[in-house]
């Protein structure tokens, strides 16, 4: 047995004391653990941090539930990291969120658990009762026991016990405190006492156990747990479920014969769950004279429309109806337009308005066209599709729909033309090759096999089976060596495999056959950029931008390439001269604001960012860069609010999340910074810079931070998706 940071004399004393402690307590067992004479019925594992207030609250609640029973076994595991070598541990070998004091608190707890087991439960109870006091003041130990415990803490055995304890959280990759498992199943609900009691007592009643804590468990803690009799609403009052009968509320439905009655019935059932007293007054069809009049009076754009009686405002679940979209008109009419279950058109493929009635208002042209197509009004649909495509030349979905309309009505040549236009815009769109294959089978075209092979190739590519996809694409090229979909497919596959020279060869061939295809030129520029040929990449991006002036992705990629060579002013000029369509895109504006910050034009950056954010939802990038500009100008409160907003919507972008952490640090917002770092480590546990920042934030240990920073290089910044 070794000890740490002690001289040889103390080492001998520590050894004697620890052996004495082990002899004295050798007859003891840990509560409900490792005792062959007792098998607990409920096993609770709590993963926590000793200085985490939420973890302490969870521990207190569990201890209250477990009091006066031997039916529950409690295991407390601590969340920390091991940074030292296993055979040479010291206090500095561990890192925990709240620093060295938290590590020491965890070590004390595991020593008590292992060497003073009968004191362990009271130790835990007191730890949450007196969080502000030193443990020596509240621990239920005699003076000689305190001396033994203090001596035990000086040995390496204490460190090894702690390392063994925290290894449980590391095995499960648990970083959030508290995390609870009950009988091996992760507990997902609230750690509040009533919720925990209900979870434990549910297991208890299921196994015919009687726990003292279950005697006063509330029947419910929320309305959702109460099941009412028919016609009533289940409401949780003072921990008990009661049936509440609300006054009848009339419901009129404005609908169309085109709406799936099953879907309409499901929606009604959902509404009646919230308001059981609903009485359906009538269903009015929009094709009728009254229906048309009612639709115009209400100003609705989407069907079905649910019109509630005025007393709906007093019902218990009125707020829930508001969340579903219930609105109160100036005429005191309560209407719920569309469906509260999903997007009314895109998700279900149903028509929620009747084109026969001409009540289409300002719906998008492609949606109107789809409705007309569905009811057989082919000429009107064709006109609207073409008008929409003229205004939105990159809308491949509308082109696919128009191609399908032509194919269904025997105009195979025009169908083929629109499908090929789709390929030029999105050569990796697998569905278009399926449509083309079916079309050429009708035409008895030898290219059927080519389209089938390309379709198979993109299906394999989308499954990340890149080598197998190349085989299919190559087979297509053996039949038609100018098939751009196959050439682009092989190029993309080689890019994902890291073979950029091979990728360039195939994309250059595709560009040769399709010189006016901006997407292919954009992909080629991306390959040149990734291989360090920045000047050539910039030239290609400029060509692609000339072919498709409104393409946001190409404009941003061009600006990034110019930024890479340090020509920020040209990048800014390029973006400032872009089309108005590009300037309506939040990512485009974010890149412009970022470049303004790069050249220290913080006023322009702030003005541009805020002008956009005033009328549009911002992207994380835009919020971040606008906040950076405001920080430089001194508008700290506004910057802080933008960063908090950005943090709430950031996805799995490691680079940007790390930048948010840095900004929070600069503003002194340590809690938010740690939240961002933990988010990165959840996505990429080996991310060196995040480990470094973590170390700095929790212990100010710069040496350790630098060591961590060398673990994994910062990930390469990827360009936007080339497709």
C-alpha positions as CSV (number, residue, x, y, z in Angstrom):
1,X,0.0,0.0,0.0
2,X,1.3,3.4,-1.0
3,X,0.6,6.9,0.2
4,X,0.8,10.2,-1.5
5,X,2.7,13.4,-0.6
6,X,3.7,12.1,2.9
7,X,7.1,11.3,4.4
8,X,8.1,7.7,5.4
9,X,7.1,8.1,9.0
10,X,3.6,9.2,8.2
11,X,3.4,6.5,5.6
12,X,4.0,3.9,8.3
13,X,1.4,5.5,10.6
14,X,-1.1,5.7,7.8
15,X,-0.6,2.0,7.0
16,X,-1.2,1.0,10.6
17,X,-4.3,3.2,11.0
18,X,-5.9,1.9,7.8
19,X,-5.3,-1.7,8.6
20,X,-6.8,-1.1,12.1
21,X,-9.9,0.5,10.4
22,X,-10.2,-2.4,8.1
23,X,-10.0,-4.9,11.0
24,X,-12.5,-2.9,13.1
25,X,-15.1,-2.8,10.2
26,X,-14.4,-6.1,8.6
27,X,-17.7,-7.5,9.8
28,X,-19.7,-4.6,8.2
29,X,-21.3,-4.6,4.8
30,X,-22.2,-1.7,2.6
31,X,-25.9,-0.9,2.8
32,X,-27.8,-3.3,0.5
33,X,-24.6,-4.1,-1.4
34,X,-22.5,-7.3,-1.6
35,X,-24.5,-8.9,1.2
36,X,-25.4,-12.5,0.2
37,X,-28.2,-12.6,2.8
38,X,-30.0,-9.7,1.3
39,X,-31.2,-9.0,-2.2
40,X,-32.7,-5.5,-2.7
41,X,-35.8,-5.3,-4.7
42,X,-35.1,-1.9,-6.3
43,X,-31.7,-0.8,-7.4
44,X,-31.0,2.9,-7.9
45,X,-27.8,4.2,-9.4
46,X,-27.2,8.0,-9.1
47,X,-24.5,9.5,-11.3
48,X,-23.7,13.0,-9.9
49,X,-21.1,15.6,-8.9
50,X,-20.7,16.3,-5.2
51,X,-20.9,20.1,-5.7
52,X,-23.8,20.0,-8.2
53,X,-27.0,21.5,-6.6
54,X,-29.2,19.5,-8.9
55,X,-27.4,16.3,-8.1
56,X,-27.7,17.1,-4.4
57,X,-31.4,17.6,-4.7
58,X,-31.8,14.3,-6.5
59,X,-29.7,12.5,-3.8
60,X,-31.9,14.1,-1.1
61,X,-35.0,12.9,-2.8
62,X,-33.7,9.4,-3.3
63,X,-32.6,9.2,0.4
64,X,-36.1,10.3,1.5
65,X,-37.7,7.6,-0.6
66,X,-35.2,4.9,0.7
67,X,-35.6,5.9,4.3
68,X,-36.7,3.1,6.7
69,X,-36.6,0.3,4.2
70,X,-34.1,-2.3,3.1
71,X,-35.9,-2.8,-0.2
72,X,-33.8,-0.2,-2.0
73,X,-30.1,-0.3,-2.8
74,X,-28.5,3.0,-3.6
75,X,-25.3,3.3,-5.6
76,X,-23.7,6.7,-6.0
77,X,-21.2,7.2,-8.7
78,X,-19.3,10.4,-9.4
79,X,-18.8,12.1,-12.7
80,X,-15.1,13.1,-13.3
81,X,-12.2,12.4,-15.7
82,X,-9.0,10.5,-15.1
83,X,-6.0,12.4,-16.6
84,X,-3.1,10.6,-15.0
85,X,-1.5,7.2,-15.4
86,X,-3.3,4.4,-13.5
87,X,-0.2,3.2,-11.8
88,X,0.9,6.6,-10.5
89,X,-2.3,8.4,-9.3
90,X,-2.4,11.6,-7.4
91,X,-5.1,14.2,-6.6
92,X,-4.0,16.0,-9.7
93,X,-4.8,12.9,-11.8
94,X,-8.5,13.8,-11.7
95,X,-10.6,16.6,-13.2
96,X,-14.2,17.4,-12.2
97,X,-16.5,20.2,-13.3
98,X,-16.2,22.2,-10.1
99,X,-12.5,21.7,-9.6
100,X,-10.2,20.0,-7.1
101,X,-12.5,20.5,-4.1
102,X,-15.2,18.4,-5.9
103,X,-12.6,15.7,-6.6
104,X,-11.7,15.6,-2.9
105,X,-15.3,15.5,-1.9
106,X,-15.8,12.5,-4.1
107,X,-12.8,10.7,-2.7
108,X,-14.0,11.3,0.9
109,X,-17.4,9.8,0.0
110,X,-16.0,6.6,-1.6
111,X,-13.6,6.1,1.3
112,X,-16.5,6.3,3.8
113,X,-18.5,4.0,1.6
114,X,-15.8,1.3,1.5
115,X,-14.3,1.5,5.0
116,X,-17.1,2.9,7.2
117,X,-20.2,1.4,5.5
118,X,-22.6,1.7,8.4
119,X,-21.9,5.4,8.4
120,X,-22.3,5.8,4.7
121,X,-26.0,6.6,4.5
122,X,-26.0,9.2,7.3
123,X,-22.8,10.6,5.6
124,X,-24.8,11.1,2.4
125,X,-27.8,12.5,4.2
126,X,-25.7,15.1,6.0
127,X,-23.8,16.0,2.9
128,X,-27.1,17.3,1.4
129,X,-28.4,18.8,4.6
130,X,-25.2,20.9,5.3
131,X,-23.7,21.8,1.9
132,X,-22.1,25.0,3.2
133,X,-20.2,23.4,6.1
134,X,-17.0,21.3,6.1
135,X,-17.6,17.6,6.2
136,X,-15.8,17.3,9.5
137,X,-18.4,19.5,11.2
138,X,-21.4,17.3,10.2
139,X,-20.0,13.8,9.7
140,X,-21.3,11.4,12.3
141,X,-17.9,10.2,13.4
142,X,-16.0,10.0,16.7
143,X,-12.6,11.7,16.9
144,X,-10.7,8.4,16.5
145,X,-12.9,7.6,13.4
146,X,-12.1,11.0,11.9
147,X,-8.4,10.4,12.5
148,X,-8.7,7.0,10.8
149,X,-10.6,8.5,7.8
150,X,-8.1,11.3,7.5
151,X,-5.3,8.8,7.4
152,X,-7.1,6.7,4.8
153,X,-7.4,9.7,2.6
154,X,-3.6,10.0,2.4
155,X,-3.2,6.6,0.8
156,X,-3.1,5.7,-2.9
157,X,-5.9,3.1,-2.1
158,X,-8.3,6.0,-1.7
159,X,-7.3,7.3,-5.1
160,X,-7.8,3.9,-6.7
161,X,-11.2,3.5,-5.1
162,X,-12.2,6.9,-6.5
163,X,-10.9,5.9,-9.9
164,X,-12.9,2.7,-9.8
165,X,-16.0,4.6,-8.8
166,X,-15.8,7.2,-11.6
167,X,-15.0,4.5,-14.2
168,X,-18.7,3.6,-14.0
169,X,-19.8,7.0,-15.4
170,X,-17.0,6.8,-18.0
171,X,-18.2,3.4,-19.2
172,X,-21.7,4.8,-19.7
173,X,-20.3,8.1,-21.2
174,X,-22.3,10.0,-18.6
175,X,-21.5,13.7,-18.3
176,X,-24.7,15.2,-17.0
177,X,-25.5,15.5,-13.3
178,X,-27.8,14.1,-12.1
179,X,-28.3,10.9,-14.2
180,X,-30.4,8.2,-12.6
181,X,-30.9,4.5,-13.4
182,X,-33.7,2.4,-11.7
183,X,-33.2,-1.4,-12.0
184,X,-30.8,-0.8,-14.8
185,X,-33.2,1.4,-16.9
186,X,-32.3,5.0,-17.5
187,X,-34.8,7.2,-15.7
188,X,-35.9,10.0,-18.0
189,X,-38.4,12.0,-16.0
190,X,-37.9,14.8,-13.5
191,X,-35.7,14.2,-10.4
192,X,-38.3,16.0,-8.3
193,X,-39.3,13.9,-5.3
194,X,-42.9,13.2,-6.4
195,X,-41.9,12.0,-9.8
196,X,-39.2,9.8,-8.4
197,X,-41.5,8.4,-5.8
198,X,-44.1,7.6,-8.5
199,X,-41.4,5.8,-10.5
200,X,-40.2,3.8,-7.5
201,X,-43.6,3.0,-6.2
202,X,-44.7,1.9,-9.6
203,X,-42.0,-0.8,-9.5
204,X,-42.9,-1.5,-5.9
205,X,-46.6,-2.1,-6.5
206,X,-45.7,-4.2,-9.6
207,X,-43.6,-6.5,-7.4
208,X,-46.1,-6.4,-4.4
209,X,-43.6,-4.6,-2.2
210,X,-44.5,-2.3,0.5
211,X,-42.3,0.8,0.9
212,X,-42.9,3.3,3.7
213,X,-42.3,6.1,1.2
214,X,-45.1,4.8,-1.0
215,X,-47.8,5.3,1.7
216,X,-48.1,9.1,1.0
217,X,-47.3,9.1,-2.7
218,X,-49.7,11.4,-4.7
219,X,-51.9,9.7,-7.2
220,X,-50.8,12.2,-9.8
221,X,-48.5,15.2,-10.3
222,X,-49.9,16.4,-13.6
223,X,-53.2,16.3,-15.6
224,X,-51.6,14.0,-18.2
225,X,-51.5,11.2,-15.6
226,X,-55.2,11.3,-14.9
227,X,-57.6,9.1,-17.0
228,X,-61.2,10.4,-16.8
229,X,-64.5,8.8,-17.5
230,X,-66.2,9.5,-20.9
231,X,-67.2,13.1,-21.3
232,X,-65.0,14.3,-18.5
233,X,-61.6,15.8,-18.2
234,X,-59.0,14.2,-15.9
235,X,-57.5,16.9,-13.7
236,X,-54.8,16.5,-11.0
237,X,-55.9,18.4,-7.9
238,X,-53.8,18.2,-4.7
239,X,-52.2,15.0,-5.9
240,X,-55.5,13.3,-6.7
241,X,-57.2,12.7,-10.0
242,X,-60.7,14.1,-10.3
243,X,-63.2,14.1,-13.2
244,X,-64.2,17.6,-14.3
245,X,-67.3,18.1,-16.5
246,X,-67.0,21.3,-18.5
247,X,-69.9,23.2,-20.2
248,X,-70.6,22.0,-23.8
249,X,-68.5,23.8,-26.4
250,X,-69.8,23.8,-30.0
251,X,-67.5,23.0,-32.9
252,X,-68.1,23.8,-36.5
253,X,-65.8,22.3,-39.1
254,X,-65.1,23.9,-42.5
255,X,-63.8,21.1,-44.7
256,X,-63.5,19.7,-48.2
257,X,-64.5,16.5,-49.8
258,X,-60.9,16.1,-50.8
259,X,-59.7,15.7,-47.2
260,X,-59.1,12.2,-46.0
261,X,-62.0,11.6,-43.5
262,X,-59.8,9.3,-41.4
263,X,-57.2,12.1,-40.9
264,X,-60.1,14.5,-40.0
265,X,-61.4,12.0,-37.5
266,X,-58.0,11.6,-35.9
267,X,-57.8,15.4,-35.5
268,X,-61.2,15.6,-33.9
269,X,-60.2,12.9,-31.4
270,X,-57.1,14.8,-30.4
271,X,-59.2,17.9,-29.9
272,X,-61.8,16.0,-27.8
273,X,-59.0,14.7,-25.6
274,X,-58.2,18.2,-24.7
275,X,-61.8,19.4,-24.6
276,X,-64.1,16.4,-23.9
277,X,-67.2,18.6,-23.8
278,X,-66.9,19.5,-27.5
279,X,-70.2,19.0,-29.3
280,X,-69.9,18.9,-33.1
281,X,-72.4,21.4,-34.5
282,X,-71.9,20.9,-38.2
283,X,-69.4,20.2,-41.0
284,X,-69.6,22.7,-43.8
285,X,-68.0,21.9,-47.2
286,X,-66.1,24.7,-48.9
287,X,-67.6,23.9,-52.2
288,X,-71.1,25.0,-51.0
289,X,-72.2,28.6,-51.2
290,X,-72.2,28.9,-47.4
291,X,-68.7,27.3,-47.3
292,X,-67.3,29.8,-49.7
293,X,-68.8,32.7,-47.8
294,X,-67.6,31.4,-44.5
295,X,-64.0,30.9,-45.8
296,X,-63.9,34.5,-47.1
297,X,-65.3,35.9,-43.9
298,X,-62.7,34.0,-41.8
299,X,-59.9,34.8,-44.2
300,X,-58.6,31.3,-44.0
301,X,-56.0,29.8,-46.4
302,X,-55.9,26.2,-45.3
303,X,-58.4,23.5,-44.6
304,X,-59.8,22.0,-42.4
305,X,-60.8,24.9,-40.1
306,X,-62.2,24.2,-36.6
307,X,-64.5,26.9,-35.3
308,X,-65.1,26.8,-31.6
309,X,-67.9,28.4,-29.5
310,X,-67.0,31.5,-27.5
311,X,-66.9,29.6,-24.2
312,X,-63.8,27.7,-25.3
313,X,-61.8,30.5,-23.7
314,X,-62.8,29.3,-20.2
315,X,-61.9,25.6,-20.7
316,X,-59.1,24.1,-18.7
317,X,-56.9,23.3,-21.7
318,X,-57.4,26.6,-23.5
319,X,-53.6,27.3,-23.3
320,X,-52.9,23.9,-25.0
321,X,-55.3,24.9,-27.8
322,X,-53.4,28.1,-28.2
323,X,-50.2,26.2,-28.6
324,X,-51.8,24.1,-31.3
325,X,-52.5,27.4,-33.2
326,X,-56.0,28.4,-32.0
327,X,-56.5,32.1,-32.8
328,X,-59.1,34.6,-31.7
329,X,-60.3,36.9,-34.4
330,X,-61.3,40.6,-33.9
331,X,-64.9,39.4,-34.2
332,X,-64.4,37.1,-31.1
333,X,-64.4,34.0,-33.3
334,X,-62.0,31.2,-32.2
335,X,-60.6,29.3,-35.1
336,X,-57.9,26.6,-35.5
337,X,-56.8,26.6,-39.1
338,X,-55.2,23.6,-40.8
339,X,-54.4,20.6,-38.7
340,X,-52.7,20.5,-35.2
341,X,-51.1,17.2,-36.0
342,X,-48.7,18.1,-38.8
343,X,-48.0,20.4,-41.7
344,X,-51.3,20.4,-43.7
345,X,-49.9,19.6,-47.1
346,X,-46.3,18.5,-47.3
347,X,-46.5,15.8,-44.6
348,X,-49.6,14.0,-45.7
349,X,-49.8,14.7,-49.4
350,X,-53.5,15.6,-49.0
351,X,-55.3,18.6,-50.4
352,X,-56.6,20.8,-47.7
353,X,-58.5,23.3,-49.9
354,X,-60.7,22.8,-52.8
355,X,-59.6,24.3,-56.1
356,X,-63.1,23.9,-57.5
357,X,-64.2,26.7,-55.2
358,X,-61.4,29.0,-56.3
359,X,-60.6,29.6,-52.6
360,X,-56.8,29.5,-53.0
361,X,-55.9,33.0,-52.0
362,X,-52.2,33.7,-51.8
363,X,-51.0,30.1,-51.5
364,X,-47.7,29.3,-53.3
365,X,-48.1,28.6,-57.0
366,X,-46.6,25.2,-56.8
367,X,-49.1,24.2,-54.0
368,X,-52.0,25.5,-56.1
369,X,-50.6,23.6,-59.1
370,X,-50.5,20.4,-57.0
371,X,-54.1,20.9,-56.0
372,X,-55.2,21.4,-59.6
373,X,-53.2,18.4,-60.7
374,X,-54.8,16.3,-58.0
375,X,-58.3,17.0,-59.3
376,X,-57.5,16.6,-63.0
377,X,-57.2,20.2,-64.0
378,X,-54.1,19.6,-66.1
379,X,-53.9,22.7,-68.2
380,X,-54.4,25.1,-65.2
381,X,-51.8,23.1,-63.2
382,X,-49.3,23.2,-66.1
383,X,-49.6,27.0,-66.3
384,X,-49.1,27.4,-62.6
385,X,-46.1,25.0,-62.4
386,X,-44.4,26.8,-65.3
387,X,-45.0,30.2,-63.7
388,X,-43.6,28.9,-60.4
389,X,-40.5,27.4,-62.1
390,X,-39.9,30.6,-64.0
391,X,-39.7,32.5,-60.7
392,X,-37.9,29.6,-58.9
393,X,-35.6,28.0,-61.6
394,X,-33.8,25.7,-59.0
395,X,-37.0,24.1,-57.5
396,X,-36.3,20.5,-58.5
397,X,-39.5,19.3,-56.7
398,X,-41.7,21.5,-58.9
399,X,-39.8,20.3,-62.0
400,X,-40.3,16.7,-61.0
401,X,-44.0,17.3,-60.5
402,X,-44.4,19.0,-63.9
403,X,-42.4,16.2,-65.5
404,X,-44.7,13.6,-63.9
405,X,-47.8,15.6,-65.0
406,X,-46.5,15.4,-68.6
407,X,-45.6,11.7,-68.3
408,X,-49.1,10.8,-66.9
409,X,-50.7,12.6,-69.8
410,X,-48.6,11.0,-72.6
411,X,-46.3,13.9,-73.3
412,X,-43.2,11.8,-72.8
413,X,-40.8,14.2,-74.6
414,X,-41.6,17.2,-72.3
415,X,-41.5,14.8,-69.3
416,X,-38.0,13.8,-70.3
417,X,-36.9,17.4,-70.8
418,X,-37.9,18.4,-67.2
419,X,-36.4,15.3,-65.7
420,X,-33.1,16.1,-67.4
421,X,-33.3,19.7,-66.1
422,X,-33.6,18.2,-62.6
423,X,-30.4,16.2,-63.2
424,X,-28.5,19.4,-64.2
425,X,-29.5,21.1,-61.0
426,X,-29.2,18.0,-58.7
427,X,-27.3,15.2,-60.3
428,X,-27.4,13.1,-57.1
429,X,-31.3,13.1,-56.9
430,X,-32.0,9.4,-57.0
431,X,-35.7,9.7,-57.6
432,X,-35.3,11.4,-60.9
433,X,-33.4,8.4,-62.3
434,X,-36.2,6.1,-61.2
435,X,-38.7,8.3,-63.1
436,X,-36.4,8.4,-66.1
437,X,-36.0,4.6,-66.1
438,X,-39.8,4.2,-66.1
439,X,-40.1,6.8,-68.8
440,X,-37.6,5.3,-71.2
441,X,-39.1,1.8,-70.7
442,X,-42.2,3.4,-72.3
443,X,-40.1,4.9,-75.0
444,X,-38.2,1.6,-75.5
445,X,-35.0,3.7,-75.1
446,X,-31.6,1.9,-74.7
447,X,-30.8,4.4,-71.9
448,X,-33.1,2.6,-69.5
449,X,-30.2,0.5,-68.3
450,X,-28.1,3.6,-67.8
451,X,-30.7,5.3,-65.7
452,X,-31.2,2.1,-63.7
453,X,-27.5,1.9,-63.0
454,X,-27.2,5.5,-62.0
455,X,-30.3,5.1,-59.7
456,X,-28.6,2.1,-58.0
457,X,-25.3,4.1,-57.8
458,X,-26.9,7.0,-55.9
459,X,-28.8,4.7,-53.6
460,X,-25.5,3.0,-52.7
461,X,-23.8,6.4,-52.3
462,X,-26.5,7.6,-50.0
463,X,-25.8,4.5,-47.8
464,X,-22.1,5.5,-47.7
465,X,-21.2,2.4,-49.8
466,X,-18.9,4.5,-52.0
467,X,-16.8,1.8,-53.6
468,X,-20.0,-0.2,-54.5
469,X,-21.6,3.0,-55.9
470,X,-18.5,3.6,-58.2
471,X,-19.0,0.1,-59.7
472,X,-22.6,1.0,-60.7
473,X,-21.7,4.4,-62.0
474,X,-18.8,2.9,-64.0
475,X,-21.2,0.4,-65.5
476,X,-23.4,3.2,-66.6
477,X,-20.4,5.0,-68.2
478,X,-19.6,1.8,-70.1
479,X,-22.9,2.3,-71.9
480,X,-22.9,6.1,-72.1
481,X,-19.6,7.8,-71.4
482,X,-21.2,11.2,-71.3
483,X,-23.7,10.4,-68.5
484,X,-23.2,13.4,-66.2
485,X,-25.1,11.7,-63.3
486,X,-22.6,8.8,-63.3
487,X,-19.5,11.1,-63.8
488,X,-20.6,13.3,-60.9
489,X,-21.4,10.2,-58.8
490,X,-17.9,8.8,-59.2
491,X,-16.4,12.2,-58.5
492,X,-18.4,12.6,-55.3
493,X,-17.6,9.0,-54.2
494,X,-13.8,9.6,-54.7
495,X,-14.1,12.8,-52.8
496,X,-15.6,11.1,-49.8
497,X,-13.0,8.4,-50.0
498,X,-10.3,11.1,-50.0
499,X,-9.0,10.5,-53.6
500,X,-9.2,14.1,-54.8
501,X,-7.1,13.8,-58.0
502,X,-9.3,10.9,-59.2
503,X,-12.4,12.9,-58.2
504,X,-11.1,15.9,-60.2
505,X,-10.7,13.8,-63.3
506,X,-14.3,12.7,-63.4
507,X,-15.8,16.1,-62.4
508,X,-13.7,17.8,-65.2
509,X,-15.2,15.2,-67.6
510,X,-18.7,16.1,-66.4
511,X,-18.0,19.8,-66.8
512,X,-16.7,19.1,-70.4
513,X,-20.1,17.6,-71.3
514,X,-22.1,20.1,-69.2
515,X,-20.3,23.4,-69.5
516,X,-23.3,25.4,-68.4
517,X,-24.0,23.4,-65.2
518,X,-23.1,25.7,-62.3
519,X,-23.4,22.8,-59.8
520,X,-20.8,20.7,-61.5
521,X,-18.4,23.7,-61.8
522,X,-19.0,24.4,-58.1
523,X,-18.0,20.8,-57.2
524,X,-14.9,21.1,-59.3
525,X,-14.0,24.4,-57.5
526,X,-14.5,22.7,-54.2
527,X,-12.0,19.9,-55.1
528,X,-9.4,22.5,-56.2
529,X,-9.9,24.4,-52.9
530,X,-9.5,21.2,-50.8
531,X,-6.2,20.4,-52.6
532,X,-4.8,23.9,-52.0
533,X,-5.2,25.3,-55.5
534,X,-6.9,28.4,-54.3
535,X,-6.4,30.6,-57.3
536,X,-7.9,28.0,-59.6
537,X,-10.7,27.4,-57.2
538,X,-11.6,31.1,-57.1
539,X,-11.6,31.2,-60.9
540,X,-14.0,28.2,-61.0
541,X,-16.3,29.7,-58.3
542,X,-16.5,32.9,-60.3
543,X,-17.5,30.9,-63.4
544,X,-20.1,29.0,-61.4
545,X,-21.4,32.3,-60.0
546,X,-21.7,33.7,-63.5
547,X,-23.8,30.7,-64.5
548,X,-26.1,30.9,-61.5
549,X,-26.0,34.4,-60.0
550,X,-28.7,33.6,-57.4
551,X,-27.0,30.6,-56.0
552,X,-26.3,31.3,-52.3
553,X,-24.0,28.3,-51.8
554,X,-21.7,29.3,-54.7
555,X,-21.5,32.9,-53.5
556,X,-20.6,31.8,-50.0
557,X,-18.0,29.3,-51.3
558,X,-16.4,32.0,-53.4
559,X,-16.2,34.4,-50.4
560,X,-14.7,31.6,-48.3
561,X,-12.0,30.9,-50.9
562,X,-11.1,34.6,-51.1
563,X,-11.1,34.8,-47.3
564,X,-8.6,31.9,-47.3
565,X,-6.1,33.8,-49.3
566,X,-6.6,36.9,-47.1
567,X,-8.5,38.9,-49.7
568,X,-11.3,39.8,-47.4
569,X,-12.1,43.1,-49.2
570,X,-12.7,41.4,-52.5
571,X,-14.8,38.8,-50.7
572,X,-16.9,41.6,-49.2
573,X,-17.3,43.3,-52.5
574,X,-18.4,40.0,-54.1
575,X,-21.1,39.5,-51.5
576,X,-22.3,43.1,-51.6
577,X,-22.8,42.8,-55.3
578,X,-24.7,39.6,-55.1
579,X,-28.4,39.3,-56.0
580,X,-31.3,40.3,-53.7
581,X,-32.3,36.7,-53.5
582,X,-28.9,35.8,-52.0
583,X,-29.2,38.7,-49.5
584,X,-32.4,37.2,-48.2
585,X,-30.5,34.1,-47.0
586,X,-29.4,34.2,-43.3
587,X,-26.2,32.1,-44.0
588,X,-25.2,34.6,-46.7
589,X,-25.7,37.6,-44.4
590,X,-23.8,35.7,-41.7
591,X,-20.8,35.3,-44.0
592,X,-20.9,39.0,-44.9
593,X,-21.1,40.1,-41.2
594,X,-18.2,37.7,-40.4
595,X,-16.1,39.4,-43.2
596,X,-16.9,42.8,-41.9
597,X,-15.7,41.7,-38.5
598,X,-12.5,40.3,-40.1
599,X,-11.6,43.8,-41.5
600,X,-12.8,45.4,-38.2
601,X,-15.7,47.2,-39.8
602,X,-17.8,46.4,-36.7
603,X,-20.3,49.2,-37.4
604,X,-21.2,47.7,-40.8
605,X,-21.2,44.2,-39.3
606,X,-23.6,45.2,-36.5
607,X,-25.9,47.2,-38.8
608,X,-26.1,44.5,-41.4
609,X,-26.7,41.7,-38.9
610,X,-29.4,43.6,-36.9
611,X,-31.2,44.8,-40.0
612,X,-31.6,41.2,-41.1
613,X,-32.5,39.9,-37.6
614,X,-35.2,42.6,-37.2
615,X,-37.4,40.9,-39.8
616,X,-36.0,37.3,-40.1
617,X,-35.1,34.4,-37.9
618,X,-31.3,34.4,-37.7
619,X,-29.0,31.4,-38.1
620,X,-26.6,30.5,-35.3
621,X,-23.7,32.0,-37.4
622,X,-25.5,35.3,-37.9
623,X,-26.3,35.7,-34.2
624,X,-22.7,34.8,-33.3
625,X,-21.0,37.2,-35.7
626,X,-23.5,40.1,-34.9
627,X,-22.8,39.5,-31.2
628,X,-19.0,39.6,-31.9
629,X,-19.4,43.0,-33.6
630,X,-21.5,44.3,-30.7
631,X,-18.9,43.1,-28.2
632,X,-16.2,45.1,-30.0
633,X,-18.4,48.2,-29.9
634,X,-19.3,47.7,-26.3
635,X,-23.0,46.7,-26.5
636,X,-22.4,43.8,-24.1
637,X,-26.0,43.2,-23.0
638,X,-27.2,42.9,-26.6
639,X,-24.3,40.6,-27.5
640,X,-24.9,38.4,-24.4
641,X,-28.6,38.0,-25.4
642,X,-27.7,37.0,-29.0
643,X,-25.1,34.5,-27.8
644,X,-27.6,32.9,-25.4
645,X,-30.1,32.7,-28.3
646,X,-27.5,31.1,-30.6
647,X,-26.5,28.6,-27.9
648,X,-30.1,27.5,-27.6
649,X,-30.4,26.6,-31.4
650,X,-26.9,25.4,-32.3
651,X,-26.8,21.9,-33.8
652,X,-23.7,19.6,-34.1
653,X,-21.4,22.2,-35.6
654,X,-18.3,21.7,-33.5
655,X,-16.4,24.7,-34.9
656,X,-19.2,27.2,-34.2
657,X,-20.1,25.7,-30.8
658,X,-16.4,26.1,-29.8
659,X,-16.5,29.7,-31.0
660,X,-19.6,30.3,-28.8
661,X,-17.7,28.9,-25.8
662,X,-14.8,31.3,-26.5
663,X,-17.2,34.2,-26.7
664,X,-19.0,33.2,-23.4
665,X,-15.6,33.1,-21.7
666,X,-14.7,36.6,-23.0
667,X,-18.0,37.8,-21.5
668,X,-17.3,36.0,-18.2
669,X,-20.3,33.6,-18.7
670,X,-18.5,30.5,-17.5
671,X,-21.6,28.3,-17.1
672,X,-22.7,28.8,-20.7
673,X,-19.1,28.2,-21.8
674,X,-19.0,24.9,-20.0
675,X,-22.4,24.0,-21.5
676,X,-21.0,24.5,-25.0
677,X,-17.8,22.5,-24.2
678,X,-19.8,19.6,-22.8
679,X,-22.0,19.6,-25.9
680,X,-18.9,19.3,-28.1
681,X,-17.5,16.5,-25.9
682,X,-20.9,14.6,-26.2
683,X,-20.5,14.8,-30.0
684,X,-16.7,14.3,-30.2
685,X,-15.2,12.9,-26.9
686,X,-11.7,13.2,-28.2
687,X,-11.8,16.9,-29.2
688,X,-8.5,18.2,-27.9
689,X,-9.3,22.0,-27.8
690,X,-12.5,21.4,-25.9
691,X,-10.6,19.3,-23.3
692,X,-8.1,22.1,-23.0
693,X,-10.8,24.7,-22.5
694,X,-12.6,22.4,-20.0
695,X,-9.3,22.2,-18.0
696,X,-8.9,26.0,-18.0
697,X,-12.4,26.6,-17.0
698,X,-12.5,24.2,-14.1
699,X,-9.0,24.5,-12.7
700,X,-7.1,27.2,-14.5
701,X,-4.4,24.6,-15.2
702,X,-2.7,25.9,-18.3
703,X,-0.1,23.2,-18.5
704,X,-2.8,20.5,-18.5
705,X,-4.8,22.5,-21.0
706,X,-1.9,22.6,-23.5
707,X,-1.4,18.8,-23.0
708,X,-5.1,18.3,-23.9
709,X,-4.9,20.6,-26.9
710,X,-2.4,18.2,-28.5
711,X,-4.7,15.2,-28.2
712,X,-6.7,15.7,-31.4
713,X,-6.2,18.4,-34.0
714,X,-9.0,20.9,-34.6
715,X,-11.3,19.5,-37.3
716,X,-10.9,20.8,-40.8
717,X,-13.5,23.4,-41.6
718,X,-15.8,21.9,-44.3
719,X,-17.4,23.9,-47.1
720,X,-21.1,23.9,-47.5
721,X,-22.6,20.8,-49.1
722,X,-21.5,20.9,-52.8
723,X,-24.9,19.6,-53.9
